[in-house]
Every structure is written in structure tokens, then in C-alpha cells.
Amino acid sequence: MLRCPYYGYNCEFKLIKAWKSKFYDAIMLQRLKYGETFNHYYGISPRIDRVPEFVIRVSPRIRKSIKK
């Protein structure tokens, strides 16, 4: 079970997107209660014998209005 990287609690998440890169599988999750979004990366690195796992927080994007 994943823990929220913002608050450290075990909570429920909604899967937004999943993708694969060369050495990692990645999923984008959103916390259901407050809507914070983060990317969770995990996989097998050929250089080390353990499974690397890390989280990157995704900040909300500010949409600029287009002025004509």
C-alpha cells in the first residue's frame, strides 16, 4: 500500500495514468480526498540488485488566460 507523499498517511488513490520507461514503470495517482497528484516510479535497475522506488510530487499547473 502506498503512503501519501504529502502527508504520510495510508489513503485511497485514483489511477490517472500509467506508462513504462526503459528501467521504470510509472503511475500517476491522485489522492481522492484532497486531489493532490504525484508520480510513483518503480522498477529494476541493471546496476544495483534492489528495486528502486521513488515519488515525484506534481504541482498544479497555473493556466494563464489568453488575452486578445
Steps between C-alpha positions, in 0.01 A plus 500: 500500500629842409525785742411856406826691430337824615375389844642148558162332555366183343212624285305413191625610159358517150719379212525774240765367264755217470805474275832319459845639443826316445556380857191623685128452505320815600151584616338836558269497799261751650394503863122472515436716804694816409612447141880518532675333207832315492699257285619170648798337324618144564700240313819300477829673436769298321774663710372414847334192644214673678175638365521880478182681591438873526225761487487838326233746605318670214416861568176641364539685175392861486301569188557843356210657321562598141441869443400617154 
